[in-house]
Amino acid sequence: MSTPPARTLFDVRVAFLTVGDTGRRTGGYLYNARVCAGLRERGVAVDEISLAGASPEEQRAAKVAFEPEPYDVLVVDALARRALAPHLDRWRRSTPAVALVHELPSAAGSGVPDEARYEEPLLRAERLVAVSDHGRSVLEERGVPPERIRVVPPGFDRLGKASGSSPPNLVALCVAQWIPRKGILTLVEAWKRLEPAGAELVLAGEPDADPEYAAAVRAAVGETAGIRVAGAVPDAELESLYAAADLFVLPSRYEGYGMVYAEALSCGLPVVACEVGPVPELVGPAGLLVPPDDPAALAAALERLLNGPELRRRLAENALRRAAELPRWGETVAGFMAVLREVRR
């Protein structure tokens, strides 16, 4: 097991620029929070600054008053691309920038035709941090020279290890925002096709990021027996949900990395996921992979695991072996600090 790097003082002042509520419990914001906290622990002065609301409309309407001169390095979250786009090239004249690219929406298939235009200023940053090798490939395909890209994946050891009695039913756990690309509707449809006796699907995660989609999910769930909506839960409860689960399922059609898959692996859970982006490499031999947006294939994979105790056992063993190969958060922070050292003028 890797050990966290020793505390190191680094005399630099960093502005970490993002948008929206920085306390949200979703993958990108959790990554940002762990990196900012880890840098501060190592003596780096970090100001986390939310420039606007997260929605495209709020970002476009924002009157951004930020000035970069007091800072040695800017870290700019790709989530803030619309708020940043008119300003970033000017800011970089005085202060070098690191673009943190959890994902490029144009590559994720957001369906918004002008996404690439808003992403262009990010691609000119002094360094770009991708969170997976897949993300590196996406940036290279967009013309970013490889020497300006660094890969700094997230750790998986954010949560502790909860223990408790096993529930009487088999439990399939899903942890995700209810947004279209996460495939929650596909999962609900697949589960309703099976209606497995003696099994429960637990849906944890932020349910209201997309109200229209959330309404569709709730309508699909309806009064279906065997589906429990846990919603957004604190870490202690999430730990208990992982501990009580027999398998993890998230049929996302795109991920920049997929922190929840890594957390599931660390809990020894077999994974059902889609064969997209970095997920196959992350999950490795611990999962069953299906095409995205395919409820029939997803139902078949779930049925194999629910009815196959030997398969669950074998994939659970593979999950723990795969988790042992993944980085810890201490390594993530050390990697990010190395990037800051590279760009500081």
C-alpha positions as CSV (number, residue, x, y, z in Angstrom):
1,M,0.0,0.0,0.0
2,S,1.3,3.5,-0.9
3,T,1.9,6.0,1.9
4,P,1.1,9.7,1.6
5,P,4.0,12.0,0.8
6,A,5.6,13.9,3.6
7,R,4.4,17.4,4.3
8,T,6.3,19.8,2.1
9,L,6.1,23.6,2.3
10,F,5.8,25.3,-1.1
11,D,5.7,29.1,-1.1
12,V,3.1,29.8,-3.8
13,R,-0.4,31.3,-3.8
14,V,-2.9,29.6,-6.0
15,A,-6.4,30.7,-7.2
16,F,-8.6,27.7,-7.8
17,L,-11.3,28.9,-10.1
18,T,-14.5,27.0,-10.5
19,V,-18.3,27.7,-10.6
20,G,-21.3,26.5,-8.7
21,D,-21.6,25.2,-5.1
22,T,-18.1,23.9,-4.2
23,G,-19.6,21.8,-1.4
24,R,-21.5,19.5,-3.8
25,R,-20.9,15.8,-3.4
26,T,-20.2,14.9,-7.0
27,G,-17.0,13.5,-8.6
28,G,-15.5,16.7,-9.9
29,Y,-16.3,18.8,-6.9
30,L,-15.0,16.0,-4.5
31,Y,-11.8,15.9,-6.5
32,N,-11.4,19.6,-6.3
33,A,-12.0,19.6,-2.5
34,R,-9.5,16.8,-1.8
35,V,-6.8,18.5,-3.9
36,C,-7.4,21.9,-2.3
37,A,-7.3,20.5,1.2
38,G,-4.2,18.4,0.5
39,L,-2.4,21.3,-1.0
40,R,-3.2,23.5,2.1
41,E,-1.9,20.7,4.3
42,R,1.4,20.9,2.5
43,G,1.7,24.6,3.0
44,V,0.3,25.9,-0.3
45,A,-2.0,29.0,0.0
46,V,-5.1,28.1,-2.0
47,D,-8.1,30.4,-2.5
48,E,-11.1,28.5,-4.0
49,I,-13.2,31.0,-5.9
50,S,-16.6,30.2,-7.5
51,L,-17.0,32.7,-10.3
52,A,-20.7,32.1,-11.1
53,G,-23.5,29.6,-10.9
54,A,-22.8,26.3,-12.7
55,S,-25.5,26.5,-15.4
56,P,-24.6,27.7,-18.9
57,E,-27.1,30.6,-18.4
58,E,-25.6,31.7,-15.1
59,Q,-22.0,31.5,-16.5
60,R,-22.8,33.5,-19.6
61,A,-24.6,36.2,-17.5
62,A,-21.8,36.4,-14.8
63,K,-19.9,39.7,-14.5
64,V,-16.5,38.2,-13.6
65,A,-14.4,40.7,-11.6
66,F,-11.5,38.4,-10.7
67,E,-8.0,39.7,-11.3
68,P,-5.0,37.3,-11.3
69,E,-2.1,39.5,-10.3
70,P,-2.0,38.5,-6.5
71,Y,-1.5,34.9,-7.5
72,D,1.4,32.8,-8.7
73,V,-0.7,30.1,-10.4
74,L,-4.3,29.9,-11.6
75,V,-6.0,26.5,-11.6
76,V,-9.1,26.7,-13.8
77,D,-11.8,24.0,-13.6
78,A,-13.1,23.1,-17.1
79,L,-16.6,23.2,-15.5
80,A,-16.2,27.0,-15.5
81,R,-15.3,27.1,-19.2
82,R,-18.2,29.5,-20.1
83,A,-17.4,32.0,-17.4
84,L,-13.6,31.8,-18.1
85,A,-13.6,31.9,-21.8
86,P,-13.7,35.7,-22.3
87,H,-10.9,36.2,-19.7
88,L,-8.5,33.4,-19.5
89,D,-6.1,34.4,-22.3
90,R,-5.8,37.9,-20.7
91,W,-5.2,36.5,-17.3
92,R,-2.4,34.2,-18.5
93,R,-0.4,37.2,-19.6
94,S,0.4,37.9,-16.0
95,T,-0.2,34.5,-14.3
96,P,0.3,31.0,-15.6
97,A,-2.7,28.7,-15.7
98,V,-3.3,25.0,-15.1
99,A,-6.5,23.7,-16.7
100,L,-8.1,20.9,-14.7
101,V,-10.1,18.8,-17.2
102,H,-12.3,16.2,-15.6
103,E,-13.8,15.8,-19.0
104,L,-14.5,17.9,-22.1
105,P,-18.2,18.2,-22.6
106,S,-17.7,18.2,-26.4
107,A,-16.2,14.7,-26.1
108,A,-18.8,13.6,-23.6
109,G,-21.6,14.3,-26.2
110,S,-23.3,17.1,-24.3
111,G,-25.3,18.0,-27.5
112,V,-24.5,21.7,-27.1
113,P,-23.1,22.9,-30.4
114,D,-20.9,25.7,-29.1
115,E,-19.1,23.6,-26.4
116,A,-15.8,23.4,-28.4
117,R,-15.6,27.2,-28.7
118,Y,-15.8,27.7,-25.0
119,E,-13.2,24.9,-24.4
120,E,-10.5,26.5,-26.7
121,P,-9.0,28.9,-24.1
122,L,-8.6,26.0,-21.7
123,L,-6.6,24.1,-24.3
124,R,-4.0,27.0,-24.4
125,A,-3.2,26.8,-20.7
126,E,0.4,26.2,-19.7
127,R,-0.5,22.8,-18.4
128,L,-3.6,20.7,-18.7
129,V,-4.4,18.1,-16.0
130,A,-6.4,15.1,-17.2
131,V,-7.7,12.6,-14.7
132,S,-7.2,9.5,-16.8
133,D,-5.1,8.3,-19.8
134,H,-8.4,8.4,-21.8
135,G,-8.6,12.1,-20.9
136,R,-5.1,12.6,-22.1
137,S,-6.0,11.0,-25.5
138,V,-9.0,13.3,-25.8
139,L,-6.8,16.4,-25.2
140,E,-4.2,15.2,-27.7
141,E,-7.0,14.6,-30.3
142,R,-8.0,18.3,-29.7
143,G,-4.5,19.3,-30.7
144,V,-2.9,19.8,-27.2
145,P,0.8,18.9,-27.4
146,P,1.6,15.9,-25.2
147,E,4.3,17.8,-23.3
148,R,1.7,20.2,-21.8
149,I,-0.6,17.4,-20.5
150,R,-0.2,15.7,-17.1
151,V,-2.4,12.8,-15.8
152,V,-3.3,13.1,-12.1
153,P,-6.1,10.5,-11.3
154,P,-8.1,10.7,-8.2
155,G,-7.6,8.5,-5.2
156,F,-10.3,6.1,-3.9
157,D,-9.6,6.3,-0.2
158,R,-12.0,9.2,0.6
159,L,-14.3,7.0,2.6
160,G,-13.7,4.7,5.6
161,K,-14.6,1.1,5.9
162,A,-18.0,0.6,7.4
163,S,-19.2,-2.7,8.8
164,G,-22.6,-4.0,9.6
165,S,-25.0,-6.9,9.3
166,S,-25.8,-8.2,5.8
167,P,-29.3,-7.4,4.6
168,P,-31.6,-10.4,3.9
169,N,-31.8,-9.5,0.2
170,L,-29.0,-9.1,-2.4
171,V,-28.3,-5.4,-2.9
172,A,-27.3,-3.7,-6.1
173,L,-26.0,-0.2,-5.3
174,C,-25.8,2.8,-7.7
175,V,-24.2,6.1,-6.7
176,A,-24.6,8.9,-9.2
177,Q,-26.2,12.2,-10.0
178,W,-29.5,11.9,-11.8
179,I,-28.4,13.4,-15.1
180,P,-29.0,11.8,-18.5
181,R,-25.4,10.6,-19.2
182,K,-25.4,8.6,-16.0
183,G,-28.0,6.2,-17.4
184,I,-30.3,6.1,-14.4
185,L,-33.4,5.7,-16.5
186,T,-31.7,2.8,-18.4
187,L,-30.9,1.2,-15.1
188,V,-34.5,1.5,-13.8
189,E,-35.8,0.0,-17.0
190,A,-33.4,-2.9,-16.8
191,W,-34.3,-3.6,-13.2
192,K,-38.0,-3.5,-14.0
193,R,-37.4,-6.1,-16.8
194,L,-35.9,-8.4,-14.2
195,E,-38.1,-7.7,-11.1
196,P,-35.6,-10.0,-9.3
197,A,-37.1,-11.7,-6.2
198,G,-35.0,-11.3,-3.1
199,A,-33.0,-8.4,-4.5
200,E,-33.0,-4.6,-4.0
201,L,-31.7,-1.8,-6.2
202,V,-30.5,1.2,-4.1
203,L,-30.2,4.6,-5.9
204,A,-27.9,6.9,-3.9
205,G,-26.6,10.3,-5.1
206,E,-27.8,13.8,-5.9
207,P,-31.3,13.5,-7.4
208,D,-32.1,17.0,-8.5
209,A,-29.2,18.3,-10.7
210,D,-31.6,18.0,-13.7
211,P,-35.2,18.5,-12.5
212,E,-36.7,17.3,-15.8
213,Y,-34.7,14.1,-15.9
214,A,-35.3,13.6,-12.1
215,A,-39.0,13.7,-12.7
216,A,-38.7,11.1,-15.5
217,V,-36.7,8.8,-13.2
218,R,-39.2,9.2,-10.3
219,A,-42.0,8.4,-12.7
220,A,-40.2,5.3,-14.0
221,V,-39.5,4.1,-10.4
222,G,-43.1,4.7,-9.4
223,E,-44.2,2.0,-7.0
224,T,-41.8,-0.6,-8.3
225,A,-41.0,-3.1,-5.6
226,G,-37.3,-3.6,-5.0
227,I,-36.1,-0.1,-5.8
228,R,-35.1,2.2,-3.0
229,V,-34.2,5.9,-3.5
230,A,-31.7,6.8,-0.9
231,G,-30.8,10.2,-2.5
232,A,-27.8,12.3,-1.5
233,V,-26.4,10.9,1.8
234,P,-23.5,11.9,4.1
235,D,-20.3,10.0,3.9
236,A,-21.0,7.8,6.9
237,E,-24.2,6.6,5.4
238,L,-22.6,6.1,2.0
239,E,-20.0,3.9,3.7
240,S,-22.7,1.8,5.1
241,L,-24.4,1.5,1.7
242,Y,-21.2,0.3,0.2
243,A,-20.7,-2.2,3.0
244,A,-24.2,-3.6,2.7
245,A,-24.1,-4.0,-1.1
246,D,-23.3,-7.2,-3.1
247,L,-22.6,-5.4,-6.4
248,F,-22.2,-1.9,-7.9
249,V,-24.0,-0.8,-11.0
250,L,-23.7,2.5,-13.0
251,P,-24.5,2.4,-16.7
252,S,-23.0,5.9,-17.4
253,R,-22.5,6.6,-21.1
254,Y,-19.4,8.8,-20.4
255,E,-17.0,9.4,-17.5
256,G,-13.9,11.4,-17.3
257,Y,-12.6,8.9,-14.7
258,G,-15.4,7.4,-12.5
259,M,-14.5,7.9,-8.8
260,V,-17.4,5.8,-7.6
261,Y,-16.3,2.8,-9.5
262,A,-12.9,3.0,-7.7
263,E,-14.6,3.3,-4.4
264,A,-16.8,0.3,-5.2
265,L,-13.7,-1.7,-6.1
266,S,-12.1,-0.8,-2.8
267,C,-15.1,-2.3,-1.0
268,G,-14.7,-5.5,-3.0
269,L,-17.8,-5.0,-5.1
270,P,-18.3,-6.6,-8.5
271,V,-19.1,-3.8,-11.0
272,V,-21.6,-3.5,-13.9
273,A,-20.8,-0.6,-16.2
274,C,-20.7,0.5,-19.8
275,E,-17.8,-0.2,-22.1
276,V,-16.9,3.5,-22.6
277,G,-14.1,5.9,-22.0
278,P,-11.7,5.1,-19.2
279,V,-14.1,2.7,-17.4
280,P,-12.9,-0.6,-18.8
281,E,-9.3,0.2,-17.8
282,L,-10.4,1.3,-14.4
283,V,-12.7,-1.6,-13.6
284,G,-10.4,-4.2,-15.2
285,P,-11.3,-7.9,-14.5
286,A,-13.7,-6.9,-11.7
287,G,-16.7,-6.0,-13.9
288,L,-19.2,-6.9,-16.5
289,L,-19.3,-4.3,-19.3
290,V,-22.3,-3.6,-21.5
291,P,-23.1,-1.1,-24.3
292,P,-24.5,2.2,-23.2
293,D,-28.3,2.9,-23.4
294,D,-29.0,-0.8,-23.7
295,P,-31.5,-1.9,-21.0
296,A,-31.7,-5.5,-22.3
297,A,-27.9,-6.0,-22.1
298,L,-27.8,-4.3,-18.7
299,A,-30.6,-6.6,-17.4
300,A,-28.7,-9.7,-18.6
301,A,-25.5,-8.6,-16.9
302,L,-27.4,-7.9,-13.6
303,E,-29.1,-11.3,-13.9
304,R,-25.8,-13.1,-14.3
305,L,-24.5,-11.5,-11.1
306,L,-27.6,-11.8,-9.0
307,N,-28.0,-15.4,-9.9
308,G,-24.3,-16.3,-9.9
309,P,-22.8,-16.4,-6.4
310,E,-19.5,-17.9,-7.7
311,L,-19.2,-15.1,-10.3
312,R,-19.9,-12.5,-7.6
313,R,-17.2,-14.1,-5.4
314,R,-14.6,-14.2,-8.3
315,L,-15.3,-10.6,-9.4
316,A,-15.2,-9.4,-5.7
317,E,-11.7,-10.9,-5.3
318,N,-10.6,-9.2,-8.6
319,A,-12.1,-5.9,-7.3
320,L,-9.9,-5.9,-4.2
321,R,-6.8,-6.8,-6.3
322,R,-7.6,-4.0,-8.8
323,A,-8.1,-1.5,-5.9
324,A,-4.7,-2.2,-4.6
325,E,-3.2,-0.9,-7.9
326,L,-5.0,2.4,-7.8
327,P,-3.6,5.7,-6.5
328,R,-4.4,7.1,-3.0
329,W,-5.4,10.8,-2.5
330,G,-2.0,11.5,-1.1
331,E,-0.5,10.6,-4.5
332,T,-3.1,12.7,-6.3
333,V,-2.1,15.8,-4.2
334,A,1.6,15.1,-4.8
335,G,1.0,14.9,-8.5
336,F,-0.9,18.1,-8.6
337,M,1.8,19.9,-6.6
338,A,4.4,18.7,-9.1
339,V,2.3,20.4,-11.9
340,L,2.2,23.7,-9.9
341,R,6.0,23.6,-9.5
342,E,6.4,23.2,-13.3
343,V,4.4,26.3,-14.2
344,R,5.3,28.7,-11.5
345,R,7.2,31.6,-13.0
